[in-house]
Amino acid sequence: MDSVNDLLLQEHIRHQVDLQGYTTNVLSRILAVLNRSDKRLAAELAVALASLDATLFSMERLESLLTSIRSLSAAVYAEMGLELTKELKEFVAYEVAYQQQMLVSHLPVSVHVASVSAEAVYAAAMSRPFQGVLLKNVWSELNATKMKRVRQAIAQGFVEGKTTEQIIRELRGTRAKSFEDGLIQKDRRDVEAVVRTALSHTAGVAQDNVMEANVDLLKALQWSAALDLRTSAMCRIRDRLLYSPGTHKPMGHKVPWLAGPGRLHWRCRSGQVPVLKSFKELGIDIPEIEVSGKTRASMDGQVAADTSYADWLKKQSAKRQDEVLGATRGRLLRDSKLQMADLYTARGELLTLEDLRKRDAEAFRRAGL
């Protein structure tokens, strides 16, 4: 890889780390809206349920009592949706400008870097489903799921003879556990997944558009995954793999691009790094940039820039390897001398343990499994 591309990789990883911090900040603001709502929702539920005679309980009476609760919840989810939409409009303008400037700053001034419209990128991001849903629809779906969960918990509580206080506590959780033990805690996890995925989806669309506009400057696109224990199986195997600019066809391997970095799955934290053509390939007669001390970030600090996820995991403790791969795959990696790629199909699909055993029974024997 040309040395200027090492600089691009370092800059990209720094940017991805910054994006995760930014996403966490956005998420905290949006969750604050939900947290305030849940407190009010619990109070109104307590009042409504206190007036419901257990001996006369019916789903029809419950539905009637939940009318105001349903309106409150719908308004809150609409507010969160508006907050995120506003954030995304500002974010997409920043991300487009950043991606363009990243190319400009790593190329000679004589090379033209094409620009793209932030408005067009935003429209494209909003029109493309992420994980099968459109952002404009997801909030009403989340609200409907929450109200179904609330309704079922209340109905079950009455059937089991629970008090109003017990039902509310089951829904909201306990203060001693920061309300993380309540049934509606799942709503916070769902909101977190949507916010993180929407931002990474939008960043990915922005990156796609800028790179497609400048495909003549690129030799390849490189997948870049986070080097930590939370990285998904799909992203682990794709880390540092190359794909053709524009078409996203695998280069030197068969693992498909699919939805792309940042959009491969919920909460995807991967990104794409442009691999520029050499100055000579661009028709520029100047020396290439020389770089020393090249590194990339990991959960344990900086590591060599050419470290892949497989390289990084190989140097981790057995406990960490088992946490990432599972105990059996971790042991196979250590004791039978298998490589990370041996755990996958050629198309990047994680093999089941049964398929692994069929493919390499000897590895299981050597590992004592």
Secondary structure as UniProt FT lines:
FT   HELIX           3..50
FT   HELIX           54..56
FT   HELIX           59..65
FT   HELIX           67..105
FT   TURN            109..110
FT   HELIX           118..127
FT   TURN            131..132
FT   HELIX           135..159
FT   TURN            160..161
FT   HELIX           164..172
FT   HELIX           175..177
FT   TURN            178..181
FT   TURN            183..184
FT   HELIX           185..213
FT   HELIX           215..217
FT   STRAND          218..224
FT   TURN            229..230
FT   HELIX           233..238
FT   TURN            239..240
FT   STRAND          242..243
FT   TURN            245..247
FT   STRAND          250..251
FT   TURN            258..259
FT   TURN            261..263
FT   TURN            266..267
FT   STRAND          271..276
FT   TURN            279..283
FT   STRAND          295..298
FT   TURN            299..300
FT   STRAND          301..304
FT   TURN            305..306
FT   HELIX           309..314
FT   HELIX           318..325
FT   HELIX           327..335
FT   HELIX           340..343
FT   TURN            346..347
FT   HELIX           353..359
FT   HELIX           361..366
FT   TURN            367..368
//
